[in-house]
Each structure stands twice: as structure tokens, then as C-alpha cells.
């Protein structure tokens, strides 16, 4: 079920890192209501997704690059290296791709659906 207008108005304050009490003051929603929403799995899922996006944006900003694009470039380079003549380079590329695949799979296992 989609968020209500009131829930959408509180979300940015919660994502910004404010406490429930401070988010309640800023959004003019009672703290008890916010706490009840925080216990709702649907609201919590949307809040988690928003927090994850904020973290990703902060990491990209701090790195000064789009990490998703950089990862795609690294995978392309490793894939190209797999086709090369050097056994050493092919093994290193294979290890890199294996490591990336394992890390991505590990994130999927921890991330809420």
C-alpha cells in the first residue's frame, strides 16, 4: 500500500538522521504516530530503501564519481581481460569477477526485498 501524505511528509526528516522526536516536531506529527509507523513493515521497508539510497548518494558524492558506473567499467575491463592471451591477467580478471559476484550476492542476502 502506498504511503499516506502524512507519512511521505515525515520520511525526509527520518532519512536525514533526526531522532523520532525531532522528526515528529519538524513534520508536526505526534511522536507516537511515527513510532507506530516505524513498526509497520511496509513503512519500514520504504524507510530502509530511502536510507540505502541516501547512503549510496553520499558514497558517490564523497568518491566524486558514480560508483555504479565505475563498477560497470571495472567489470567490462575484467571481462575484456578474460579474452586476453596472458594467463596471469585472465586469472586475475576471473578472481576479480568472482569477488564482485560474491559481494553482490552477499548484499542481496542482507538487503530487504
KEGU-302761 format. One record per residue (C-alpha): x, y, z; residue in three letters. Coordinates in Angstrom, 1 decimal. Each point is the difference from the previous one (the first is absolute). Layout:
% KEGU-302761
X	Y	Z	residuo
X	Y	Z	ALA
...
//
This chain:
% KEGU-302761
X	Y	Z	residuo
0.0	0.0	0.0	UNK
1.4	3.5	-0.9	UNK
1.0	2.4	2.8	UNK
-2.5	2.6	1.1	UNK
0.7	3.7	-0.5	UNK
0.9	0.3	3.7	UNK
2.4	-3.0	-0.1	UNK
1.6	1.5	-3.1	UNK
0.4	3.3	1.8	UNK
1.8	-1.7	2.9	UNK
2.3	-2.2	-2.0	UNK
2.6	2.7	-1.0	UNK
0.5	0.9	3.7	UNK
0.5	-3.6	1.0	UNK
2.4	-0.6	-2.9	UNK
2.0	3.1	0.9	UNK
1.0	-1.6	3.3	UNK
-2.2	1.8	2.4	UNK
-1.3	-1.8	3.0	UNK
-3.6	-1.1	0.0	UNK
-0.8	2.8	2.4	UNK
1.7	2.7	-2.2	UNK
-1.5	-1.4	-3.2	UNK
-3.4	0.2	1.7	UNK
0.5	3.6	1.0	UNK
1.2	0.9	-3.5	UNK
-2.8	-1.8	-1.8	UNK
-2.6	1.0	2.5	UNK
-1.0	-3.7	0.5	UNK
-0.3	-1.4	3.5	UNK
3.1	-2.1	1.0	UNK
-2.3	-2.9	1.0	UNK
-1.4	-0.1	-3.5	UNK
3.5	0.0	-1.5	UNK
1.0	-2.8	2.3	UNK
-3.1	-2.0	-1.0	UNK
0.9	0.5	-3.7	UNK
3.6	-1.1	0.7	UNK
-1.5	-3.4	1.2	UNK
-1.9	-0.3	-3.3	UNK
2.0	-2.3	-2.3	UNK
-1.1	1.9	-3.2	UNK
1.0	3.3	1.4	UNK
3.3	-1.4	1.4	UNK
0.8	-1.5	-3.5	UNK
-0.5	3.4	-1.7	UNK
2.0	1.7	2.7	UNK
2.8	-2.6	-0.4	UNK
0.0	0.5	-3.7	UNK
0.2	3.8	0.4	UNK
2.9	-0.4	2.5	UNK
1.9	-2.3	-2.3	UNK
-0.5	2.4	-2.9	UNK
1.3	2.9	2.2	UNK
3.0	-2.1	1.0	UNK
0.7	-0.8	-3.7	UNK
-0.3	3.6	-1.0	UNK
2.3	1.1	2.8	UNK
2.6	-2.6	-1.0	UNK
-0.1	1.1	-3.6	UNK
0.3	3.6	1.0	UNK
2.9	-0.7	2.3	UNK
1.8	-2.0	-2.6	UNK
-0.6	2.7	-2.6	UNK
-1.2	-2.7	-2.5	UNK
-3.0	-2.1	-0.8	UNK
1.0	-3.2	1.7	UNK
-2.5	-2.0	-1.9	UNK
1.5	1.2	-3.3	UNK
3.5	-0.6	1.2	UNK
-0.9	-3.6	1.0	UNK
-1.5	-0.6	-3.4	UNK
3.2	1.3	-1.6	UNK
2.1	-2.3	2.3	UNK
-2.1	-3.0	-1.0	UNK
0.3	0.8	-3.7	UNK
3.8	0.3	0.3	UNK
0.2	-3.3	1.9	UNK
-2.2	-1.7	-2.6	UNK
2.2	1.3	-2.7	UNK
3.1	-1.2	1.9	UNK
-1.6	-3.5	0.1	UNK
0.4	-0.1	-3.8	UNK
3.7	1.0	0.0	UNK
3.0	-2.2	-0.6	UNK
1.6	0.4	3.5	UNK
-1.0	-2.9	2.3	UNK
1.0	2.2	3.0	UNK
-2.3	2.8	-1.1	UNK
-2.9	-2.4	-0.8	UNK
0.4	-1.5	3.5	UNK
0.1	3.4	1.7	UNK
-3.1	1.1	-2.0	UNK
-1.8	-3.2	0.9	UNK
0.8	0.5	3.7	UNK
-1.2	3.6	-0.2	UNK
-3.3	-1.0	-1.6	UNK
-0.5	-2.8	2.5	UNK
0.6	2.3	2.9	UNK
-2.5	2.6	-1.4	UNK
-2.6	-2.7	-0.6	UNK
0.4	-1.3	3.6	UNK
-0.3	3.5	1.4	UNK
-3.1	0.8	-2.0	UNK
-1.6	-3.3	1.0	UNK
0.9	0.7	3.6	UNK
-1.7	3.4	-0.2	UNK
-3.1	-1.6	-1.5	UNK
-0.2	-2.4	2.9	UNK
0.1	2.9	2.5	UNK
-2.2	2.4	-1.8	UNK
-3.7	0.0	0.7	UNK
-2.1	-1.0	-3.1	UNK
//
